[in-house]
Amino acid sequence: IQRVRITENFYQRQPFEHLEDKIYRRLIRDFIEGAAMPESKVAALGMHGGRCTSLSDLGIRYSVIDGLQRLYCFCIAILVVWFREKLVQDRCITQVAWEYMKEVVEKLPDPKAAVEDLLKRKTRYEIFWNIGLEELLHYMVTFNTGQRSMSVQVQLE
């Protein structure tokens, strides 16, 4: 996972570190402890961004319209379980973040088995298909209302 920051892009949400945010850090630890992944919403779009008439269509492109941060936190949980304290040594996470995760991570079996267990968990997705761009934009704005603040410009972008 790589996080790219774009400076002075007013359309970009303000960056934040998931392991420094108390809520996301707790969610990551909860995933490690076995919490179920809340449902994410995904749009299935045709090859050129238009409607797809069937989920069997060739060239479907999928776009997460709700749940991207949860999915990102789940990926971070996988990395923490796999690499453990090495992430601190490699300066990927802070010592404070590791200390918060350490107790639950060290209860797990070896890293490979623990990651395999994480990846075997069922994840529910609600798939929106045969949907136009206008409806997709409506859902994206609706589902993301009340979370991290976004300006109208960011929402429209």
C-alpha positions as semicolon CSV with decimal commas, in nm:
position;residue;x (nm);y (nm);z (nm)
1;I;0,000;0,000;0,000
2;Q;0,135;0,336;-0,087
3;R;-0,021;0,666;0,006
4;V;0,039;0,950;-0,234
5;R;-0,002;1,306;-0,118
6;I;-0,075;1,580;-0,363
7;T;0,008;1,927;-0,240
8;E;-0,199;2,233;-0,315
9;N;-0,474;2,037;-0,486
10;F;-0,794;2,189;-0,350
11;Y;-0,997;1,898;-0,489
12;Q;-0,800;1,651;-0,279
13;R;-0,932;1,562;0,065
14;Q;-0,697;1,672;0,337
15;P;-0,455;1,385;0,400
16;F;-0,453;1,207;0,731
17;E;-0,267;0,913;0,877
18;H;-0,497;0,622;0,957
19;L;-0,276;0,495;1,239
20;E;-0,270;0,838;1,402
21;D;-0,647;0,883;1,390
22;K;-0,800;0,724;1,703
23;I;-1,108;0,591;1,525
24;Y;-0,923;0,433;1,233
25;R;-0,649;0,298;1,459
26;R;-0,919;0,128;1,668
27;L;-1,082;-0,012;1,353
28;I;-0,748;-0,157;1,240
29;R;-0,697;-0,322;1,578
30;D;-1,055;-0,451;1,573
31;F;-0,992;-0,612;1,233
32;I;-0,680;-0,781;1,373
33;E;-0,887;-0,911;1,666
34;G;-1,145;-1,061;1,432
35;A;-1,408;-0,791;1,376
36;A;-1,615;-0,832;1,061
37;M;-1,558;-0,590;0,777
38;P;-1,861;-0,361;0,742
39;E;-2,023;-0,381;0,401
40;S;-1,870;-0,172;0,123
41;K;-2,051;-0,040;-0,181
42;V;-1,898;-0,091;-0,524
43;A;-2,009;0,037;-0,864
44;A;-1,973;-0,188;-1,166
45;L;-1,921;0,031;-1,471
46;G;-1,880;-0,045;-1,838
47;M;-1,539;-0,028;-2,002
48;H;-1,575;0,342;-2,084
49;G;-1,747;0,447;-1,762
50;G;-2,103;0,392;-1,885
51;R;-2,366;0,145;-1,772
52;C;-2,292;-0,225;-1,773
53;T;-2,597;-0,431;-1,855
54;S;-2,480;-0,750;-1,687
55;L;-2,223;-0,845;-1,426
56;S;-2,101;-1,096;-1,688
57;D;-2,000;-0,816;-1,928
58;L;-1,638;-0,814;-2,035
59;G;-1,422;-0,523;-1,928
60;I;-1,621;-0,421;-1,620
61;R;-1,445;-0,162;-1,409
62;Y;-1,520;-0,157;-1,036
63;S;-1,511;0,157;-0,827
64;V;-1,554;0,176;-0,450
65;I;-1,826;0,431;-0,376
66;D;-1,851;0,372;-0,002
67;G;-1,609;0,193;0,229
68;L;-1,274;0,292;0,083
69;Q;-1,135;0,396;0,422
70;R;-1,252;0,068;0,579
71;L;-1,086;-0,129;0,301
72;Y;-0,770;0,076;0,345
73;C;-0,774;0,004;0,720
74;F;-0,818;-0,368;0,649
75;C;-0,511;-0,355;0,422
76;I;-0,315;-0,179;0,696
77;A;-0,424;-0,453;0,940
78;I;-0,283;-0,713;0,701
79;L;0,048;-0,527;0,681
80;V;0,069;-0,490;1,060
81;V;0,000;-0,860;1,111
82;W;0,253;-0,964;0,845
83;F;0,543;-0,727;0,919
84;R;0,473;-0,647;1,285
85;E;0,742;-0,439;1,460
86;K;0,948;-0,423;1,141
87;L;0,706;-0,152;1,027
88;V;0,839;0,070;1,307
89;Q;1,199;-0,006;1,213
90;D;1,120;0,077;0,850
91;R;0,946;0,397;0,965
92;C;0,615;0,296;0,810
93;I;0,429;0,332;1,140
94;T;0,507;0,511;1,465
95;Q;0,612;0,342;1,786
96;V;0,289;0,471;1,944
97;A;0,080;0,299;1,675
98;W;0,274;-0,025;1,721
99;E;0,230;-0,015;2,099
100;Y;-0,146;0,020;2,046
101;M;-0,150;-0,290;1,819
102;K;0,126;-0,496;1,979
103;E;-0,073;-0,690;2,237
104;V;-0,334;-0,818;1,991
105;V;-0,079;-0,888;1,716
106;E;0,150;-1,089;1,942
107;K;-0,142;-1,316;2,043
108;L;-0,172;-1,432;1,682
109;P;0,000;-1,735;1,533
110;D;0,292;-1,687;1,298
111;P;0,250;-1,396;1,053
112;K;0,178;-1,610;0,747
113;A;-0,101;-1,807;0,916
114;A;-0,247;-1,491;1,071
115;V;-0,257;-1,311;0,734
116;E;-0,414;-1,617;0,572
117;D;-0,685;-1,609;0,840
118;L;-0,749;-1,240;0,773
119;L;-0,777;-1,300;0,400
120;K;-1,020;-1,591;0,445
121;R;-1,276;-1,371;0,617
122;K;-1,594;-1,302;0,430
123;T;-1,645;-0,947;0,314
124;R;-1,984;-0,825;0,197
125;Y;-2,013;-0,592;-0,098
126;E;-2,322;-0,424;-0,233
127;I;-2,271;-0,391;-0,608
128;F;-2,443;-0,115;-0,803
129;W;-2,469;-0,198;-1,172
130;N;-2,670;-0,072;-1,467
131;I;-2,638;0,267;-1,305
132;G;-2,569;0,597;-1,480
133;L;-2,306;0,849;-1,383
134;E;-2,565;1,084;-1,230
135;E;-2,698;0,812;-0,999
136;L;-2,344;0,703;-0,913
137;L;-2,247;1,058;-0,815
138;H;-2,563;1,086;-0,604
139;Y;-2,472;0,770;-0,412
140;M;-2,110;0,876;-0,367
141;V;-2,208;1,211;-0,216
142;T;-2,490;1,059;-0,007
143;F;-2,278;0,779;0,140
144;N;-1,992;1,011;0,226
145;T;-2,200;1,283;0,391
146;G;-2,127;1,323;0,759
147;Q;-1,787;1,161;0,752
148;R;-1,469;1,358;0,703
149;S;-1,568;1,701;0,586
150;M;-1,549;1,770;0,214
151;S;-1,614;2,098;0,044
152;V;-1,875;2,118;-0,231
153;Q;-1,589;2,146;-0,482
154;V;-1,437;1,820;-0,356
155;Q;-1,774;1,644;-0,367
156;L;-1,838;1,758;-0,723
157;E;-1,488;1,663;-0,834
